[in-house]
């Protein structure tokens, strides 16, 4: 009898310990999510001549996708999107590391190519130790001249929308951050005019799957953008999400989904994000 009681008491302690540890882990995950959301989504500045809108859905409570946009002191708008290899807490921590390196490199208002080169130099050793890498697309948009200058580190090329035409931006060479120690990233430029748009995204968008294991695909994304090209940035991103949700039929996704949309216009509007932290 006494032995049974001791066994029961030890089991109770074990169950209580497990519950306590689970609660502690959940608090830490929630804190990590709060920190990540706060870092990704700060004050929304205003720009002349267009609008930028961003949105991110992690596959888990916290994710490894990264996006950022803000005006530089030279009057240009810096836009970046990235995807860390992996998911969950490890990817989220690497994302924060990437953000820090990016912000540090961007403070000097170097061009996109030089910014990615500096990022790779800063992160290479850490990423090699962790056996990871980051894909990043970085661009500077000049609202006055309309010039959109960009460099790419192994990321999906954004889509360029003009009227009813939607196609990928011209290719520019550059492997992922963490790939080679002395990688130099080159640049390309295009001219944007009123009503032109740029859609940046991570692979979770086009690889979203339905119950039959079919992917959303780039073709479906392009068709959705064509059908909604007359709408503003926020509305277009909502339409993309609606299209994905309709296609996936509520199936939980395995990868983070992130998108950033730039639309050129005349009016002064806010740079905003559906992902803004709730205060």
C-alpha positions as CSV (number, residue, x, y, z in Angstrom):
1,X,0.0,0.0,0.0
2,X,2.7,2.4,1.0
3,X,4.7,1.6,-2.2
4,X,1.6,2.2,-4.3
5,X,1.1,5.6,-2.6
6,X,4.7,6.6,-3.2
7,X,4.5,5.5,-6.8
8,X,1.3,7.6,-7.2
9,X,2.9,10.6,-5.5
10,X,5.9,10.4,-7.8
11,X,3.7,10.2,-10.9
12,X,1.8,13.2,-9.7
13,X,5.0,15.2,-9.3
14,X,6.1,14.1,-12.7
15,X,2.8,15.2,-14.4
16,X,2.9,18.5,-12.6
17,X,6.5,19.0,-13.6
18,X,5.7,18.3,-17.2
19,X,2.7,20.7,-17.2
20,X,4.9,23.4,-15.5
21,X,7.6,23.0,-18.1
22,X,5.0,23.1,-20.9
23,X,3.6,26.3,-19.6
24,X,7.1,27.8,-19.3
25,X,7.9,26.8,-22.8
26,X,4.6,28.3,-24.1
27,X,5.4,31.6,-22.3
28,X,8.8,31.6,-23.9
29,X,7.4,30.9,-27.4
30,X,4.8,33.7,-26.9
31,X,7.5,36.1,-25.8
32,X,9.6,35.1,-28.9
33,X,6.6,35.8,-31.1
34,X,6.0,39.2,-29.5
35,X,9.7,40.1,-29.9
36,X,9.6,39.0,-33.5
37,X,6.4,40.8,-34.4
38,X,7.7,44.0,-32.7
39,X,11.0,43.9,-34.6
40,X,9.3,43.2,-38.0
41,X,6.6,45.8,-37.6
42,X,7.5,49.2,-36.2
43,X,6.1,52.7,-36.9
44,X,4.6,53.0,-40.4
45,X,6.3,56.0,-42.1
46,X,4.8,57.9,-45.0
47,X,6.1,58.2,-48.6
48,X,5.4,60.3,-51.6
49,X,4.4,58.7,-54.8
50,X,3.1,55.3,-53.9
51,X,2.3,52.7,-51.3
52,X,4.0,49.7,-49.8
53,X,2.1,46.9,-47.9
54,X,3.5,43.8,-46.2
55,X,2.0,40.7,-44.6
56,X,3.4,37.5,-43.1
57,X,1.8,34.3,-41.9
58,X,4.1,31.9,-40.0
59,X,3.5,28.2,-40.5
60,X,4.1,27.9,-36.7
61,X,3.6,30.4,-33.9
62,X,6.9,32.0,-35.0
63,X,8.5,31.9,-38.4
64,X,11.7,32.4,-40.4
65,X,10.5,34.8,-43.1
66,X,11.6,38.4,-42.9
67,X,10.4,41.6,-44.6
68,X,11.2,45.3,-44.1
69,X,10.6,48.6,-45.7
70,X,11.5,52.2,-44.7
71,X,12.6,55.5,-46.2
72,X,16.3,56.2,-46.4
73,X,17.9,59.6,-45.7
74,X,18.6,60.0,-49.5
75,X,14.8,60.0,-50.2
76,X,14.7,56.4,-51.5
77,X,12.6,53.6,-50.0
78,X,14.4,50.5,-49.0
79,X,12.4,47.2,-49.4
80,X,13.6,43.8,-48.5
81,X,12.2,40.3,-48.2
82,X,14.0,37.2,-46.9
83,X,13.5,33.5,-46.1
84,X,15.7,31.6,-43.5
85,X,16.2,27.9,-44.1
86,X,14.1,26.0,-41.6
87,X,11.0,26.7,-39.5
88,X,10.0,27.5,-35.9
89,X,12.2,28.9,-33.2
90,X,15.6,28.2,-34.8
91,X,14.6,30.0,-38.0
92,X,13.0,32.8,-36.1
93,X,16.3,33.4,-34.2
94,X,18.2,33.4,-37.5
95,X,15.7,35.8,-38.9
96,X,16.4,38.3,-36.0
97,X,20.1,37.9,-36.6
98,X,19.5,38.6,-40.3
99,X,17.4,41.7,-39.5
100,X,20.2,43.1,-37.3
101,X,22.8,42.6,-40.0
102,X,20.5,44.1,-42.6
103,X,19.7,47.2,-40.6
104,X,23.4,47.7,-39.7
105,X,24.4,47.4,-43.4
106,X,21.5,49.7,-44.5
107,X,22.4,52.6,-42.1
108,X,25.1,53.8,-44.5
109,X,22.5,53.9,-47.3
110,X,24.7,51.7,-49.4
111,X,23.2,50.4,-52.6
112,X,21.3,47.1,-52.5
113,X,24.2,45.1,-54.0
114,X,26.7,46.5,-51.5
115,X,24.2,46.0,-48.7
116,X,23.8,42.2,-49.5
117,X,27.6,41.9,-49.8
118,X,28.1,43.5,-46.4
119,X,25.3,41.2,-44.9
120,X,27.0,38.1,-46.3
121,X,30.3,39.1,-44.9
122,X,28.7,39.7,-41.5
123,X,26.7,36.5,-41.3
124,X,28.7,34.0,-43.3
125,X,30.6,32.4,-40.4
126,X,27.6,32.1,-38.1
127,X,25.5,30.6,-40.9
128,X,28.2,28.1,-41.8
129,X,28.4,26.9,-38.1
130,X,24.6,26.5,-38.0
131,X,24.6,24.8,-41.5
132,X,22.0,27.3,-42.6
133,X,21.5,30.0,-45.2
134,X,19.2,32.9,-46.0
135,X,17.7,34.0,-49.3
136,X,17.2,37.8,-49.6
137,X,15.9,40.2,-52.2
138,X,16.9,43.9,-51.5
139,X,15.7,46.9,-53.5
140,X,15.8,50.7,-53.4
141,X,12.9,52.6,-55.0
142,X,13.3,56.3,-55.8
143,X,9.9,57.9,-55.8
144,X,11.2,61.0,-57.6
145,X,13.0,59.4,-60.5
146,X,10.9,56.2,-60.5
147,X,14.1,54.0,-60.6
148,X,13.8,50.6,-58.9
149,X,17.3,49.2,-58.2
150,X,17.7,45.7,-56.8
151,X,20.1,42.9,-55.9
152,X,19.2,39.3,-55.2
153,X,20.7,36.6,-52.9
154,X,19.1,33.4,-54.2
155,X,15.5,34.6,-53.6
156,X,12.5,34.2,-55.9
157,X,12.5,37.1,-58.3
158,X,9.6,39.5,-57.6
159,X,6.8,40.0,-60.1
160,X,6.6,43.2,-62.2
161,X,3.0,44.3,-63.0
162,X,2.3,46.9,-65.7
163,X,-1.3,47.0,-67.0
164,X,-2.4,43.4,-67.7
165,X,1.2,42.1,-68.1
166,X,2.8,40.3,-65.2
167,X,6.3,38.8,-65.4
168,X,9.4,38.3,-63.3
169,X,11.9,41.1,-62.9
170,X,15.1,40.7,-65.1
171,X,17.5,38.2,-63.5
172,X,20.5,39.4,-61.5
173,X,23.1,37.0,-60.3
174,X,23.6,36.2,-56.6
175,X,23.5,33.1,-54.4
176,X,22.0,32.9,-50.9
177,X,23.5,34.6,-47.9
178,X,25.9,32.2,-46.3
179,X,26.7,30.4,-49.6
180,X,30.2,31.8,-50.3
181,X,32.5,33.9,-48.1
182,X,33.4,36.6,-50.6
183,X,30.3,36.7,-52.7
184,X,29.8,40.1,-54.6
185,X,26.2,40.9,-55.3
186,X,25.4,42.8,-58.5
187,X,22.5,45.1,-59.3
188,X,19.8,45.7,-62.0
189,X,17.5,48.7,-62.4
190,X,14.1,49.2,-64.0
191,X,12.0,52.3,-64.5
192,X,8.6,52.4,-62.7
193,X,5.7,54.6,-63.7
194,X,2.4,55.5,-62.2
195,X,0.2,52.4,-61.6
196,X,3.2,50.0,-62.0
197,X,3.6,47.5,-59.2
198,X,6.1,45.1,-57.7
199,X,5.0,42.0,-55.8
200,X,7.7,40.3,-53.6
201,X,7.0,36.9,-52.0
202,X,8.5,33.9,-50.3
203,X,8.1,30.3,-51.5
204,X,5.4,29.5,-49.0
205,X,3.0,31.5,-51.3
206,X,3.4,29.5,-54.4
207,X,4.1,26.2,-52.6
208,X,0.9,26.3,-50.5
209,X,-0.8,22.9,-50.9
210,X,-4.4,21.7,-51.0
211,X,-5.8,18.3,-49.7
212,X,-4.6,16.6,-52.9
213,X,-1.0,17.8,-52.4
214,X,-1.2,20.2,-55.4
215,X,0.7,23.4,-55.1
216,X,-0.8,26.9,-55.6
217,X,2.0,27.6,-58.2
218,X,3.4,30.8,-59.7
219,X,0.8,30.6,-62.6
220,X,-2.1,30.9,-60.1
221,X,-0.4,33.8,-58.3
222,X,0.1,35.6,-61.6
223,X,-3.5,35.1,-62.6
224,X,-4.7,36.4,-59.3
225,X,-2.5,39.5,-59.7
226,X,-3.8,40.1,-63.2
227,X,-7.4,39.9,-62.1
228,X,-6.9,42.5,-59.3
229,X,-4.2,44.8,-60.7
230,X,-6.6,47.8,-60.6
231,X,-6.9,47.6,-56.7
232,X,-4.6,49.2,-54.1
233,X,-1.8,47.4,-52.4
234,X,-3.7,46.3,-49.3
235,X,-6.7,45.0,-51.3
236,X,-4.5,43.1,-53.7
237,X,-2.7,41.3,-50.9
238,X,-6.1,40.4,-49.4
239,X,-7.2,39.0,-52.7
240,X,-4.0,36.9,-52.9
241,X,-4.7,35.5,-49.5
242,X,-8.3,34.8,-50.4
243,X,-7.2,32.9,-53.5
244,X,-4.7,30.8,-51.5
245,X,-7.2,30.0,-48.8
246,X,-9.8,29.0,-51.4
247,X,-7.3,26.8,-53.2
248,X,-5.9,25.1,-50.0
249,X,-9.3,24.5,-48.6
250,X,-8.2,25.1,-45.0
251,X,-5.2,22.7,-45.1
252,X,-2.5,23.7,-42.5
253,X,0.5,24.9,-44.4
254,X,4.1,23.7,-43.8
255,X,5.9,26.9,-44.7
256,X,5.7,30.6,-43.8
257,X,3.9,32.8,-46.3
258,X,5.1,36.4,-46.7
259,X,4.5,39.1,-49.3
260,X,5.3,42.7,-49.9
261,X,3.5,44.9,-52.5
262,X,4.7,48.2,-53.9
263,X,2.4,50.2,-56.1
264,X,3.4,53.5,-57.7
265,X,1.0,56.4,-57.5
266,X,0.9,60.2,-57.0
267,X,-0.7,60.5,-53.6
268,X,1.1,60.5,-50.2
269,X,0.1,57.3,-48.4
270,X,1.2,55.3,-45.4
271,X,3.6,52.4,-45.5
272,X,1.6,49.8,-43.6
273,X,1.4,46.2,-42.5
274,X,-1.4,43.8,-41.7
275,X,1.1,42.3,-39.3
276,X,1.4,45.3,-37.0
277,X,1.6,44.3,-33.3
278,X,-1.5,44.6,-31.2
279,X,-0.9,47.0,-28.3
